Amino acid sequence: MRNAWDIAPASIAALILGGVKKFFILDHDSRAPAPDLKQLFKGEADFEIFRKETPPFYQGVALSWLSALARQEGFDFVVPFDADEFWISRDPMSTISSVLSERLSPENPVGSVRVRNFVQSLSVGTFSLTDLESCRFEAGPVPDRPDLRQKAEALQIPFVTLAFPKKAVYQLSVEHAISEGNHGTKRGGIGESIPISEIEVLHLPYRSRGHLVTKRLHGHARNQSGFDADVGWQNRYLAAKSDFELDAYWKLNSWNTSDISSAEATTRFFERSDDLVDLWRRIQFRWPSLLQYVDCSESFVTASDARLALALDCWGRDSATSERVRDQQVREVHELLESTRQSLSASEIERAQLSMAISELSQAEEQHRQALRAATLQADLQTATLQAVLSSRSWRWTHFLRRKR
């Protein structure tokens, strides 16, 4: 996570409510220091926080490394969460860990969880945890169309209404590599996972107007990552925007009381939902100290090793390069297959045409043979007739001469 300690304690609290016992956190050069989470949550979970200070951020690589640490320590499952995600069990009698224990297995080690986007009030300029109380609307996903990204960039629809990819959660019985964007895993991707409807992710993409400035910084970091432009495109889009343009973007991606129909409690793109507010109230009841939460000393960081950061950068850069090379190779293979398919198709057409021509020639040859046989028979018949006539006339002429004598 980066510059997310203003909201991370709440998302961590939701996971503790869901039965998560150990957290591996990578803090990517946040401006604010990490709080003493063990003291904040009164020892209800263990935490290891690593700090990465170099600019590029290879999220998939970093989280794959943290996943490997969890696997080495003998944990059963990994929930690759972001700071603005609130993982919940839809059944209040079940926890996230109990659901995963029932649904995942070595035969089906990867699950997919639905993401629901929530929106903040337009009035929130700088976020604090108590502002979760104003997240009372959910962004209803617009029907999926190829041009939705262009519409969001043109401010015709809110970005938060775009359907987000499902989040992957997986068993650590086998080694996994998390994809960039932290939504999938390269060990049996989302397409091969089992849907887990008992768990949902309540996602708050933009928690305040000030958060957009942080997202703009993330976009600049993404531009240094070496991945294709589609990776983190929404933050890269914000990286090119002025403060005035961010104001317009924030207005479209937040809710305003003047835009709400009191009769239906809805806006053009958003629907009323208190799920995130209710979760925040449960968290407040469990940990009242979060209402007075302030950042603590940076001394709680448990690992701040420049060699680790350098290794992750090199690993990430290699991963980015490998993915680009792999994608290029995949494209070349697809182009070769398409070219081969077209060549085979053309050859099939030529062979069919040649076969048809041979068949026509064979039919013509047979017709010529039959005509030749008929002509031969006719000629033989005429020859026989001529011979018969000649033979008859010869006999009559001879007979005539003998009578004259």
Secondary structure, 3 states (H helix, E strand, C coil): CCCCCCCHHHHHHHHHHCCCCEEEEEEECCCCCCCCHHHHCCCCCEEEEEEECCCCCCHHHHHHHHHHHHHHCCCCEECCCCCCEEEEECCCCCCHHHHHHHHCCCCCCEEEEEEEEEECECCCCCCCHHHHHHCCEEECCCCCCCCHHHHHHCCCCCHHHCCCCCEEEEECCCCCCECCCCCCECCCCHHHCEEEEEEEEEECCCCCHHHHHHHHHHHHHHHCCCCCCCCCHHHHHHHCCCHHHHHHHHHHCCECHHHCECCCCECCCEEECCHHHHHHHHHHHHCHHHHHCCCCCHHHCCECCHHHHHHHHHHHHHHHHHHHHHHHHHHHHHHHHHHHHHHHHHHHHHHHHHHHHHHHHHHHHHHHHHHHHHHHHHHHHHHHHHHHHHHHHHHHHHHHHHHHC
